[in-house]
Amino acid sequence: MEDMISKIIDMDKKARDMTNAARQSKIDYEKEIIHTKEKIKNEYLERANERIRINTQAAQKKADEKLARIEEQNEEVIRKMNKTYDDYREKWVEDIVSRVTG
C-alpha cells in the first residue's frame, strides 16, 4: 500500500515537473517570438529609414537642379534687360525729357 502511495506521489511529482517544463517552454517560446517580432520590426524600420534618406537625397538633387535652371533663366532675363537698357537708355531719356518739357 505504501509502495502504491509512493508510486502515486512519484507520478504526481513527474506530472508537475512535466507541467512546469511545458509552462517554462511556453514562456521561452513567447519570449523568442517577441524578440523575433522586435527584430523584424527594427529591420523594417531601418530599411524604411534608408529608403526615406535615399528619396530625400534624390528630391533634394532634383530641387537643386531646378533651382539652378531657374537661376540661369533669371540671369539671362537680367542680361537681356540690361542690354536693352544700355541700347535704348539715351533714347528713353530724350523721350522722357521731351514729353516733360514738351
All heavy atoms as an XYZ file, in Angstrom:
856
protein
N       0.820     -1.184      0.000
C       0.000      0.000      0.000
C       0.871      1.258      0.000
O       0.597      2.177     -0.749
C      -0.903     -0.066      1.224
C      -1.766      1.114      1.383
S      -3.233      0.812      0.452
C      -4.288      1.913      1.208
N       1.884      1.273      0.868
C       2.787      2.407      0.913
C       3.541      2.536     -0.416
O       3.840      3.632     -0.846
C       3.779      2.256      2.067
C       3.173      2.558      3.407
C       4.216      2.501      4.500
O       5.391      2.783      4.225
O       3.827      2.181      5.608
N       3.844      1.369     -0.980
C       4.537      1.358     -2.266
C       3.667      2.012     -3.338
O       4.148      2.760     -4.179
C       4.879     -0.085     -2.636
C       5.779     -0.149     -3.853
O       6.672      0.729     -3.956
O       5.581     -1.036     -4.691
N       2.398      1.736     -3.302
C       1.454      2.293     -4.267
C       1.311      3.802     -4.049
O       1.296      4.574     -5.010
C       0.099      1.602     -4.087
C      -0.860      1.880     -5.171
S      -2.223      0.804     -4.852
C      -2.796      0.588     -6.458
N       1.240      4.235     -2.801
C       1.148      5.664     -2.484
C       2.422      6.368     -2.952
O       2.385      7.460     -3.517
C       0.912      5.876     -0.971
C      -0.474      5.383     -0.593
C       1.065      7.341     -0.607
C      -0.756      5.393      0.899
N       3.545      5.719     -2.741
C       4.832      6.274     -3.163
C       4.877      6.433     -4.684
O       5.352      7.443     -5.206
C       5.962      5.366     -2.683
O       7.198      5.868     -3.126
N       4.353      5.413     -5.405
C       4.312      5.492     -6.871
C       3.388      6.629     -7.325
O       3.698      7.351     -8.272
C       3.836      4.164     -7.459
C       4.890      3.093     -7.413
C       4.391      1.824     -8.056
C       5.463      0.732     -7.971
N       5.034     -0.512     -8.581
N       2.259      6.777     -6.648
C       1.306      7.852     -6.994
C       1.962      9.214     -6.764
O       1.852     10.130     -7.593
C      -0.003      7.714     -6.181
C      -0.773      6.480     -6.641
C      -0.859      8.973     -6.331
C      -1.985      6.156     -5.797
N       2.661      9.337     -5.651
C       3.348     10.600     -5.347
C       4.425     10.877     -6.389
O       4.585     12.004     -6.861
C       3.930     10.568     -3.904
C       2.793     10.601     -2.889
C       4.891     11.725     -3.682
C       3.231     10.394     -1.453
N       5.172      9.826     -6.758
C       6.208      9.983     -7.781
C       5.595     10.402     -9.122
O       6.119     11.277     -9.817
C       7.006      8.686     -7.962
C       7.991      8.441     -6.830
O       8.287      9.401     -6.080
O       8.465      7.292     -6.709
N       4.496      9.749     -9.482
C       3.821     10.076    -10.739
C       3.295     11.513    -10.701
O       3.392     12.256    -11.695
C       2.674      9.095    -11.008
C       3.178      7.720    -11.428
S       1.906      6.431    -11.587
C       0.613      7.196    -12.468
N       2.762     11.913     -9.551
C       2.260     13.275     -9.399
C       3.408     14.282     -9.547
O       3.275     15.303    -10.221
C       1.569     13.445     -8.041
C       0.984     14.824     -7.861
O       0.159     15.239     -8.710
O       1.374     15.505     -6.880
N       4.519     13.959     -8.917
C       5.702     14.832     -8.998
C       6.191     14.929    -10.448
O       6.492     16.018    -10.938
C       6.824     14.316     -8.110
C       8.045     15.228     -8.095
C       9.110     14.698     -7.190
C      10.345     15.571     -7.139
N      10.889     16.070     -8.319
N       6.235     13.788    -11.147
C       6.663     13.787    -12.547
C       5.690     14.610    -13.409
O       6.110     15.362    -14.288
C       6.765     12.369    -13.086
C       7.972     11.610    -12.569
C       8.025     10.206    -13.128
C       9.195      9.426    -12.516
N       9.260      8.047    -12.992
N       4.406     14.459    -13.122
C       3.402     15.209    -13.876
C       3.560     16.711    -13.620
O       3.476     17.522    -14.560
C       1.995     14.753    -13.486
N       3.801     17.107    -12.364
C       4.021     18.529    -12.047
C       5.300     19.034    -12.722
O       5.329     20.143    -13.243
C       4.106     18.727    -10.524
C       2.710     18.818     -9.895
C       2.763     19.185     -8.414
N       3.019     17.949     -7.665
C       3.938     17.805     -6.731
N       4.689     18.813     -6.366
N       4.101     16.651     -6.129
N       6.337     18.222    -12.717
C       7.595     18.598    -13.367
C       7.385     18.802    -14.872
O       7.892     19.758    -15.463
C       8.684     17.549    -13.120
C       9.182     17.547    -11.682
O       8.923     18.542    -10.953
O       9.838     16.556    -11.289
N       6.631     17.881    -15.477
C       6.357     17.994    -16.908
C       5.516     19.249    -17.199
O       5.759     19.953    -18.180
C       5.630     16.740    -17.412
C       6.541     15.518    -17.485
S       5.669     13.983    -17.897
C       4.971     14.362    -19.485
N       4.541     19.511    -16.324
C       3.699     20.701    -16.491
C       4.538     21.963    -16.358
O       4.416     22.896    -17.161
C       2.563     20.706    -15.454
O       1.782     19.524    -15.608
C       1.662     21.913    -15.616
N       5.395     21.983    -15.361
C       6.281     23.139    -15.169
C       7.222     23.316    -16.352
O       7.464     24.433    -16.805
C       7.081     23.007    -13.861
C       6.214     23.209    -12.636
O       5.158     23.834    -12.715
N       6.653     22.676    -11.506
N       7.749     22.217    -16.854
C       8.636     22.272    -18.013
C       7.875     22.804    -19.232
O       8.396     23.615    -20.004
C       9.231     20.900    -18.304
N       6.633     22.351    -19.406
C       5.814     22.816    -20.521
C       5.520     24.310    -20.383
O       5.581     25.061    -21.366
C       4.515     22.023    -20.606
N       5.208     24.753    -19.162
C       4.956     26.180    -18.922
C       6.216     27.004    -19.227
O       6.141     28.056    -19.866
C       4.538     26.417    -17.474
C       3.113     26.050    -17.196
C       2.703     26.448    -15.784
N       1.390     25.898    -15.484
C       1.045     25.324    -14.347
N       1.923     25.212    -13.366
N      -0.167     24.859    -14.169
N       7.355     26.522    -18.757
C       8.606     27.232    -18.999
C       8.920     27.270    -20.491
O       9.346     28.282    -21.020
C       9.767     26.590    -18.233
C      11.058     27.379    -18.307
C      10.920     28.790    -17.756
O      10.360     28.990    -16.683
N      11.405     29.765    -18.508
N       8.668     26.157    -21.163
C       8.886     26.105    -22.608
C       7.985     27.111    -23.315
O       8.428     27.820    -24.232
C       8.616     24.694    -23.114
O       8.800     24.636    -24.505
N       6.734     27.205    -22.888
C       5.791     28.163    -23.469
C       6.289     29.591    -23.247
O       6.275     30.407    -24.174
C       4.413     27.987    -22.838
C       3.387     28.963    -23.372
C       2.057     28.809    -22.661
C       1.094     29.890    -23.111
N      -0.081     29.972    -22.307
N       6.757     29.878    -22.039
C       7.286     31.209    -21.736
C       8.496     31.509    -22.607
O       8.626     32.611    -23.158
C       7.632     31.318    -20.231
C       6.342     31.316    -19.396
C       8.451     32.571    -19.945
C       6.573     31.166    -17.899
N       9.382     30.526    -22.747
C      10.577     30.715    -23.573
C      10.195     30.987    -25.039
O      10.779     31.866    -25.682
C      11.499     29.499    -23.484
C      12.139     29.343    -22.106
O      12.130     30.330    -21.328
O      12.633     28.242    -21.815
N       9.234     30.229    -25.571
C       8.793     30.441    -26.950
C       8.154     31.824    -27.117
O       8.360     32.501    -28.122
C       7.815     29.355    -27.395
C       8.476     28.039    -27.698
C       7.998     26.862    -27.141
C       9.577     27.966    -28.544
C       8.604     25.638    -27.407
C      10.190     26.758    -28.813
C       9.698     25.591    -28.251
O      10.305     24.391    -28.515
N       7.359     32.237    -26.128
C       6.737     33.558    -26.193
C       7.804     34.653    -26.206
O       7.708     35.624    -26.967
C       5.768     33.756    -25.031
C       4.491     32.953    -25.161
C       3.597     33.009    -23.931
O       4.057     33.495    -22.864
O       2.446     32.566    -24.028
N       8.834     34.491    -25.365
C       9.927     35.471    -25.347
C      10.646     35.480    -26.694
O      11.001     36.540    -27.217
C      10.923     35.144    -24.233
C      10.421     35.475    -22.851
C      11.467     35.119    -21.799
C      10.945     35.361    -20.394
N      11.943     34.975    -19.381
N      10.873     34.311    -27.253
C      11.544     34.208    -28.551
C      10.706     34.868    -29.645
O      11.238     35.580    -30.507
C      11.806     32.742    -28.891
C      12.609     32.557    -30.160
C      12.899     31.099    -30.452
O      12.924     30.275    -29.518
O      13.113     30.781    -31.635
N       9.400     34.663    -29.603
C       8.502     35.270    -30.590
C       8.544     36.792    -30.465
O       8.629     37.504    -31.469
C       7.061     34.729    -30.427
C       6.996     33.280    -30.901
C       6.062     35.596    -31.189
C       5.702     32.573    -30.559
N       8.502     37.294    -29.240
C       8.558     38.742    -29.018
C       9.887     39.299    -29.534
O       9.921     40.334    -30.208
C       8.348     39.076    -27.525
C       6.899     38.791    -27.126
C       8.713     40.526    -27.230
C       6.642     38.844    -25.628
N      10.972     38.600    -29.235
C      12.296     39.040    -29.690
C      12.368     39.052    -31.221
O      12.841     40.022    -31.824
C      13.379     38.127    -29.116
C      14.745     38.410    -29.626
N      15.456     39.521    -29.254
C      15.525     37.749    -30.520
C      16.617     39.524    -29.884
N      16.686     38.456    -30.658
N      11.872     37.996    -31.845
C      11.875     37.917    -33.307
C      11.010     39.016    -33.913
O      11.394     39.639    -34.910
C      11.380     36.528    -33.768
O      12.225     35.536    -33.186
C      11.406     36.398    -35.271
N       9.865     39.255    -33.312
C       8.966     40.303    -33.786
C       9.661     41.665    -33.722
O       9.601     42.443    -34.677
C       7.705     40.323    -32.934
C       6.713     41.392    -33.277
C       5.521     41.349    -32.336
C       4.651     42.550    -32.478
N       3.577     42.597    -31.489
N      10.320     41.959    -32.617
C      11.035     43.226    -32.462
C      12.177     43.337    -33.478
O      12.408     44.402    -34.054
C      11.586     43.377    -31.046
C      10.535     43.701    -30.012
C       9.846     45.028    -30.268
O      10.533     46.027    -30.552
O       8.599     45.062    -30.204
N      12.872     42.232    -33.698
C      13.980     42.229    -34.656
C      13.463     42.535    -36.061
O      14.035     43.362    -36.771
C      14.684     40.872    -34.626
C      15.855     40.772    -35.546
C      16.512     39.402    -35.467
C      17.599     39.265    -36.506
N      18.135     37.920    -36.580
N      12.381     41.885    -36.453
C      11.791     42.115    -37.774
C      11.314     43.565    -37.892
O      11.546     44.224    -38.913
C      10.627     41.128    -38.033
C      11.186     39.717    -38.206
C       9.818     41.547    -39.254
C      10.126     38.632    -38.214
N      10.667     44.061    -36.846
C      10.179     45.445    -36.842
C      11.340     46.421    -37.001
O      11.274     47.353    -37.803
C       9.428     45.719    -35.541
C       8.937     47.130    -35.382
C       8.268     47.296    -34.022
C       8.043     48.748    -33.680
N       7.531     48.906    -32.323
N      12.412     46.215    -36.248
C      13.572     47.102    -36.330
C      14.234     47.046    -37.698
O      14.634     48.084    -38.241
C      14.581     46.775    -35.231
C      14.089     47.153    -33.852
O      13.252     48.043    -33.713
N      14.590     46.494    -32.840
N      14.336     45.855    -38.276
C      14.915     45.726    -39.614
C      14.054     46.455    -40.640
O      14.576     47.138    -41.525
C      15.058     44.253    -39.998
C      16.152     43.536    -39.242
C      16.167     42.028    -39.496
O      15.278     41.517    -40.203
O      17.076     41.368    -38.955
N      12.740     46.325    -40.509
C      11.829     47.006    -41.421
C      11.993     48.523    -41.295
O      12.070     49.237    -42.300
C      10.378     46.602    -41.133
C       9.381     47.338    -41.975
C       9.134     46.958    -43.287
C       8.690     48.436    -41.470
C       8.237     47.649    -44.077
C       7.793     49.133    -42.249
C       7.561     48.739    -43.548
O       6.674     49.434    -44.325
N      12.050     49.014    -40.055
C      12.210     50.453    -39.840
C      13.545     50.956    -40.385
O      13.619     52.049    -40.959
C      12.090     50.786    -38.345
C      10.687     50.664    -37.762
C      10.715     50.884    -36.249
C       9.726     51.646    -38.413
N      14.589     50.173    -40.228
C      15.895     50.562    -40.774
C      15.835     50.664    -42.295
O      16.358     51.623    -42.881
C      16.970     49.560    -40.359
C      17.379     49.669    -38.913
C      18.378     48.590    -38.493
O      18.975     47.940    -39.377
O      18.545     48.407    -37.281
N      15.198     49.678    -42.945
C      15.063     49.716    -44.405
C      14.217     50.922    -44.830
O      14.544     51.607    -45.811
C      14.459     48.421    -44.930
C      15.406     47.242    -44.906
C      14.887     46.051    -45.700
N      13.533     45.672    -45.428
C      13.146     44.776    -44.522
N      14.042     44.149    -43.793
N      11.866     44.485    -44.349
N      13.141     51.173    -44.093
C      12.270     52.312    -44.424
C      13.029     53.624    -44.265
O      12.934     54.509    -45.130
C      11.026     52.302    -43.533
N      13.791     53.753    -43.202
C      14.571     54.981    -42.994
C      15.621     55.157    -44.087
O      15.877     56.284    -44.531
C      15.233     54.978    -41.613
C      14.245     55.244    -40.504
O      13.243     55.910    -40.694
N      14.523     54.714    -39.325
N      16.220     54.073    -44.516
C      17.205     54.147    -45.601
C      16.538     54.597    -46.899
O      17.074     55.436    -47.633
C      17.895     52.790    -45.792
C      18.936     52.760    -46.872
C      20.133     53.661    -46.618
O      20.333     54.115    -45.475
O      20.876     53.930    -47.576
N      15.335     54.052    -47.176
C      14.611     54.475    -48.381
C      14.246     55.958    -48.288
O      14.337     56.693    -49.281
C      13.344     53.630    -48.564
C      13.622     52.256    -49.146
C      12.351     51.578    -49.627
N      11.301     51.483    -48.636
C      11.118     50.474    -47.790
N      11.930     49.447    -47.823
N      10.124     50.478    -46.924
N      13.837     56.389    -47.112
C      13.496     57.809    -46.924
C      14.728     58.672    -47.165
O      14.650     59.708    -47.835
C      12.930     58.045    -45.507
C      11.531     57.431    -45.393
C      12.893     59.528    -45.163
C      10.994     57.372    -43.980
N      15.870     58.251    -46.636
C      17.104     59.010    -46.813
C      17.461     59.110    -48.301
O      17.764     60.193    -48.815
C      18.257     58.356    -46.050
C      19.546     59.162    -46.065
C      20.697     58.413    -45.422
N      21.052     57.193    -46.138
C      21.741     57.166    -47.280
N      22.127     58.284    -47.849
N      22.031     56.017    -47.865
N      17.363     57.992    -49.006
C      17.684     57.976    -50.438
C      16.704     58.851    -51.217
O      17.103     59.642    -52.077
C      17.691     56.527    -50.974
C      18.899     55.764    -50.407
C      17.687     56.499    -52.495
C      18.866     54.278    -50.648
N      15.416     58.726    -50.911
C      14.413     59.536    -51.609
C      14.594     61.019    -51.314
O      14.398     61.861    -52.202
C      13.001     59.083    -51.226
C      12.660     57.726    -51.796
O      13.297     57.254    -52.726
N      11.666     57.074    -51.226
N      14.964     61.346    -50.082
C      15.197     62.740    -49.716
C      16.373     63.300    -50.495
O      16.313     64.425    -51.011
C      15.449     62.862    -48.198
O      14.304     62.362    -47.494
C      15.706     64.298    -47.785
N      17.428     62.516    -50.602
C      18.593     62.968    -51.370
C      18.228     63.184    -52.840
O      18.637     64.172    -53.445
C      19.734     61.952    -51.264
C      20.415     61.943    -49.929
C      21.494     60.864    -49.840
O      21.534     59.940    -50.656
N      22.354     60.985    -48.847
N      17.457     62.260    -53.395
C      17.058     62.377    -54.802
C      16.182     63.617    -55.008
O      16.369     64.360    -55.983
C      16.323     61.120    -55.255
N      15.247     63.842    -54.093
C      14.373     65.011    -54.199
C      15.184     66.294    -54.061
O      14.934     67.271    -54.789
C      13.275     64.941    -53.138
N      16.141     66.311    -53.145
C      16.983     67.500    -52.966
C      17.806     67.774    -54.219
O      17.948     68.917    -54.646
C      17.900     67.319    -51.754
C      18.745     68.538    -51.430
C      17.908     69.738    -51.053
O      17.007     69.625    -50.230
N      18.176     70.870    -51.666
N      18.322     66.706    -54.831
C      19.110     66.871    -56.056
C      18.244     67.458    -57.169
O      18.669     68.387    -57.870
C      19.690     65.518    -56.491
C      20.564     65.605    -57.711
C      21.141     64.260    -58.087
C      21.962     64.377    -59.369
N      22.453     63.091    -59.824
N      17.015     66.934    -57.328
C      16.113     67.462    -58.354
C      15.787     68.933    -58.083
O      15.755     69.753    -58.998
C      14.824     66.649    -58.412
C      14.968     65.325    -59.095
C      13.628     64.596    -59.161
C      13.795     63.239    -59.811
N      12.519     62.513    -59.901
N      15.535     69.252    -56.807
C      15.213     70.634    -56.454
C      16.398     71.553    -56.740
O      16.224     72.671    -57.248
C      14.810     70.717    -54.982
N      17.597     71.101    -56.423
C      18.800     71.900    -56.682
C      18.981     72.128    -58.183
O      19.333     73.236    -58.613
C      20.046     71.221    -56.102
C      20.070     71.247    -54.585
O      19.308     72.039    -53.982
O      20.847     70.458    -53.995
N      18.757     71.088    -58.982
C      18.882     71.218    -60.434
C      17.849     72.197    -60.986
O      18.162     73.032    -61.838
C      18.734     69.857    -61.107
C      19.904     68.922    -60.855
C      19.659     67.495    -61.318
O      18.531     67.182    -61.785
O      20.599     66.681    -61.217
N      16.611     72.104    -60.483
C      15.556     73.006    -60.945
C      15.888     74.448    -60.547
O      15.714     75.372    -61.348
C      14.212     72.588    -60.354
C      13.044     73.367    -60.886
C      11.723     72.804    -60.421
C      10.575     73.557    -61.045
N       9.280     73.005    -60.651
N      16.378     74.631    -59.330
C      16.763     75.961    -58.877
C      17.882     76.525    -59.757
O      17.854     77.706    -60.131
C      17.215     75.921    -57.418
C      17.702     77.234    -56.816
C      16.580     78.268    -56.826
C      18.225     77.004    -55.407
N      18.847     75.701    -60.104
C      19.948     76.154    -60.963
C      19.415     76.589    -62.323
O      19.853     77.618    -62.872
C      20.985     75.040    -61.109
N      18.461     75.812    -62.885
C      17.876     76.194    -64.182
C      17.131     77.523    -64.076
O      17.249     78.390    -64.953
C      16.935     75.094    -64.683
C      17.636     73.885    -65.246
C      16.685     72.984    -66.012
N      15.537     72.566    -65.245
C      15.482     71.494    -64.454
N      16.543     70.714    -64.341
N      14.384     71.177    -63.800
N      16.373     77.694    -63.002
C      15.619     78.941    -62.815
C      16.573     80.118    -62.652
O      16.351     81.196    -63.226
C      14.677     78.820    -61.600
C      13.537     77.844    -61.922
C      14.113     80.174    -61.192
C      12.682     77.461    -60.728
N      17.648     79.919    -61.897
C      18.628     80.996    -61.719
C      19.283     81.353    -63.048
O      19.511     82.538    -63.330
C      19.675     80.595    -60.683
C      19.143     80.612    -59.263
C      20.128     80.090    -58.228
O      21.129     79.434    -58.609
O      19.894     80.339    -57.035
N      19.587     80.363    -63.879
C      20.147     80.628    -65.206
C      19.176     81.449    -66.049
O      19.571     82.409    -66.723
C      20.464     79.318    -65.933
C      21.761     78.680    -65.550
C      22.020     77.405    -66.352
O      21.583     77.315    -67.521
O      22.662     76.503    -65.801
N      17.897     81.054    -66.008
C      16.882     81.783    -66.772
C      16.781     83.228    -66.284
O      16.682     84.163    -67.092
C      15.527     81.081    -66.669
C      15.470     79.752    -67.378
C      14.202     78.974    -67.062
O      13.442     79.333    -66.164
N      13.978     77.890    -67.802
N      16.798     83.391    -64.953
C      16.716     84.744    -64.390
C      17.921     85.586    -64.812
O      17.774     86.768    -65.156
C      16.624     84.700    -62.866
C      15.270     84.225    -62.384
O      14.311     84.206    -63.137
N      15.195     83.852    -61.123
N      19.095     84.996    -64.781
C      20.299     85.725    -65.190
C      20.218     86.121    -66.661
O      20.621     87.231    -67.042
C      21.537     84.873    -64.923
C      21.882     84.740    -63.449
C      23.039     83.780    -63.184
O      23.734     83.379    -64.143
O      23.226     83.439    -62.006
N      19.687     85.237    -67.490
C      19.530     85.545    -68.919
C      18.549     86.700    -69.107
O      18.803     87.620    -69.903
C      19.049     84.305    -69.680
C      18.883     84.512    -71.165
C      20.182     84.868    -71.880
O      21.277     84.522    -71.389
O      20.092     85.514    -72.938
N      17.448     86.700    -68.371
C      16.470     87.791    -68.464
C      17.114     89.105    -68.015
O      16.942     90.147    -68.662
C      15.215     87.469    -67.621
C      14.330     88.692    -67.455
C      14.432     86.329    -68.261
N      17.878     89.055    -66.921
C      18.544     90.267    -66.430
C      19.553     90.773    -67.462
O      19.643     91.988    -67.713
C      19.213     89.991    -65.070
C      18.131     89.804    -63.991
C      20.170     91.105    -64.679
C      18.652     89.297    -62.665
N      20.313     89.880    -68.074
C      21.273     90.279    -69.110
C      20.550     90.981    -70.280
O      20.991     92.021    -70.772
C      22.046     89.069    -69.624
C      23.240     88.690    -68.770
C      24.164     87.708    -69.496
N      23.530     86.427    -69.777
C      23.493     85.393    -68.929
N      24.052     85.492    -67.740
N      22.906     84.269    -69.261
N      19.426     90.382    -70.691
C      18.664     90.975    -71.802
C      18.121     92.344    -71.417
O      18.146     93.288    -72.226
C      17.523     90.049    -72.223
C      17.981     88.834    -72.988
C      16.801     87.952    -73.380
C      17.286     86.716    -74.133
N      16.150     85.840    -74.495
N      17.618     92.460    -70.190
C      17.083     93.746    -69.731
C      18.190     94.794    -69.673
O      17.988     95.954    -70.086
C      16.417     93.596    -68.363
C      15.104     92.842    -68.412
S      14.410     92.559    -66.778
C      14.053     94.203    -66.251
N      19.355     94.403    -69.171
C      20.481     95.336    -69.106
C      20.939     95.754    -70.500
O      21.267     96.925    -70.736
C      21.650     94.734    -68.318
C      21.404     94.730    -66.831
O      20.647     95.556    -66.324
N      22.026     93.804    -66.126
N      20.954     94.808    -71.430
C      21.344     95.132    -72.809
C      20.327     96.084    -73.417
O      20.708     97.084    -74.064
C      21.456     93.866    -73.655
C      21.932     94.173    -75.066
C      22.148     92.932    -75.867
C      22.647     93.176    -77.265
N      22.457     94.430    -77.898
N      19.045     95.797    -73.215
C      18.002     96.683    -73.735
C      18.150     98.074    -73.133
O      18.053     99.091    -73.839
C      16.605     96.105    -73.432
O      16.509     94.811    -74.019
C      15.502     96.991    -73.976
N      18.399     98.135    -71.846
C      18.590     99.429    -71.174
C      19.790    100.158    -71.778
O      19.711    101.357    -72.079
C      18.777     99.217    -69.674
C      19.164    100.468    -68.935
C      18.214    101.456    -68.660
C      20.477    100.673    -68.532
C      18.575    102.622    -68.003
C      20.842    101.826    -67.869
C      19.890    102.803    -67.595
O      20.257    103.945    -66.949
N      20.904     99.451    -71.928
C      22.099    100.082    -72.497
C      21.838    100.569    -73.925
O      22.305    101.651    -74.326
C      23.283     99.111    -72.489
C      23.816     98.840    -71.094
O      23.543     99.659    -70.180
O      24.505     97.806    -70.918
N      21.105     99.771    -74.703
C      20.834    100.127    -76.095
C      19.891    101.332    -76.217
O      20.041    102.151    -77.125
C      20.232     98.940    -76.858
C      21.232     97.802    -77.056
O      22.446     98.031    -76.850
O      20.799     96.678    -77.405
N      18.907    101.439    -75.348
C      17.863    102.456    -75.502
C      17.866    103.527    -74.418
O      17.016    104.412    -74.437
C      16.479    101.780    -75.534
C      16.291    100.899    -76.738
C      16.447     99.522    -76.650
C      15.977    101.458    -77.968
C      16.284     98.706    -77.756
C      15.815    100.648    -79.079
C      15.969     99.273    -78.971
O      15.812     98.481    -80.073
N      18.821    103.537    -73.546
C      18.844    104.473    -72.421
C      18.785    105.923    -72.893
O      17.934    106.693    -72.433
C      20.090    104.228    -71.575
C      20.307    105.267    -70.494
C      21.590    105.069    -69.739
N      22.696    105.021    -70.707
C      23.854    104.438    -70.492
N      24.088    103.855    -69.337
N      24.797    104.428    -71.397
N      19.638    106.277    -73.791
C      19.688    107.665    -74.243
C      18.384    108.072    -74.934
O      17.872    109.167    -74.715
C      20.882    107.877    -75.153
C      22.205    107.826    -74.404
C      23.400    108.040    -75.310
O      23.234    108.606    -76.417
O      24.502    107.630    -74.898
N      17.846    107.181    -75.743
C      16.588    107.494    -76.439
C      15.460    107.674    -75.433
O      14.662    108.604    -75.560
C      16.242    106.390    -77.436
C      14.967    106.670    -78.208
C      14.647    105.531    -79.135
C      13.411    105.759    -79.938
N      12.249    106.222    -79.276
N      15.405    106.794    -74.437
C      14.344    106.896    -73.430
C      14.477    108.197    -72.625
O      13.480    108.853    -72.340
C      14.383    105.688    -72.480
C      13.956    104.388    -73.120
C      13.221    104.222    -74.241
C      14.265    103.096    -72.644
N      13.046    102.881    -74.511
C      13.679    102.161    -73.528
C      14.982    102.592    -71.562
C      13.779    100.788    -73.378
C      15.075    101.220    -71.396
C      14.486    100.319    -72.291
N      15.697    108.548    -72.280
C      15.911    109.797    -71.537
C      15.452    110.975    -72.389
O      14.752    111.876    -71.904
C      17.394    109.944    -71.108
C      17.678    111.358    -70.591
C      17.755    108.910    -70.075
N      15.829    110.989    -73.668
C      15.422    112.076    -74.568
C      13.897    112.132    -74.686
O      13.303    113.214    -74.650
C      16.048    111.900    -75.949
C      17.526    112.158    -75.980
C      18.149    111.827    -77.327
O      17.403    111.546    -78.304
O      19.387    111.811    -77.394
N      13.241    110.941    -74.820
C      11.776    110.889    -74.937
C      11.125    111.418    -73.674
O      10.155    112.219    -73.749
C      11.304    109.467    -75.208
C      11.589    109.004    -76.629
O      11.955    109.833    -77.463
O      11.465    107.775    -76.881
N      11.639    111.047    -72.518
C      11.041    111.490    -71.253
C      11.217    112.995    -71.102
O      10.269    113.715    -70.748
C      11.662    110.722    -70.056
C      11.231    109.259    -70.106
C      11.262    111.344    -68.729
C      11.959    108.368    -69.120
N      12.429    113.455    -71.356
C      12.697    114.899    -71.232
C      11.814    115.688    -72.191
O      11.229    116.697    -71.832
C      14.197    115.206    -71.453
C      14.441    116.704    -71.585
C      15.021    114.614    -70.320
N      11.694    115.193    -73.421
C      10.900    115.921    -74.400
C       9.409    115.901    -74.029
O       8.718    116.889    -74.239
C      11.152    115.340    -75.786
O      10.105    114.603    -76.289
N       8.908    114.870    -73.477
C       7.492    114.794    -73.063
C       7.242    115.702    -71.844
O       6.162    116.295    -71.742
C       7.094    113.360    -72.742
C       6.939    112.518    -73.974
C       6.499    111.114    -73.649
N       6.535    110.285    -74.851
C       6.354    108.987    -74.867
N       6.117    108.344    -73.739
N       6.409    108.336    -75.993
N       8.242    115.745    -70.954
C       8.061    116.575    -69.753
C       8.157    118.063    -70.115
O       7.381    118.879    -69.630
C       9.091    116.199    -68.667
C       9.106    117.194    -67.530
C       8.821    114.796    -68.137
N       9.111    118.368    -70.947
C       9.314    119.775    -71.293
C       8.489    120.210    -72.504
O       8.376    121.395    -72.781
C      10.799    120.054    -71.580
O      11.227    119.243    -72.653
C      11.625    119.853    -70.363
N       7.959    119.265    -73.233
C       7.335    119.460    -74.491
C       6.090    120.115    -74.626
O       5.544    121.011    -75.008
